Amino acid sequence: MTEYGRNGEVIMFVTYQGNADSRFDRTYYVERHVPMLRRLFGPLGMTSAQAFFPPVTETGTIAICECRYQDEDALKACFTSAGMPGLAADVGNFTDIMPVQVRANRV
């Protein structure tokens, strides 16, 4: 089932689960990875990407990226684009945590 925001917009959260000892370079993520995401996927229909960092005092979510796409076709174009392998390979530059993708809809 596809989840949508307003006007067919698709919202996806990319989360990273860990703890205070997990390797996650926030600076790299914000200054390099998220801009790479915007640069590669913006022309294909990604409308925004924002990083959030909950306080980490115990095991749980240590980072979240909210990604918004114009519609389902834009999401598919991004995930099948030539830039996707490079973006996926870049994850190792800031963490060893496997990202988890979660779709959401605006209520």
Secondary structure, DSSP 4 states (H G I P E B T S, - for coil): -----GGG-EEEEEEEEE-TTS-B-HHHIIIIIHHHHHHHHGGGTEEEEEEE----SSSEEEEEEEEEESSHHHHHHHHTSTTHHHHHHHGGGTBSSPPEEEEE---
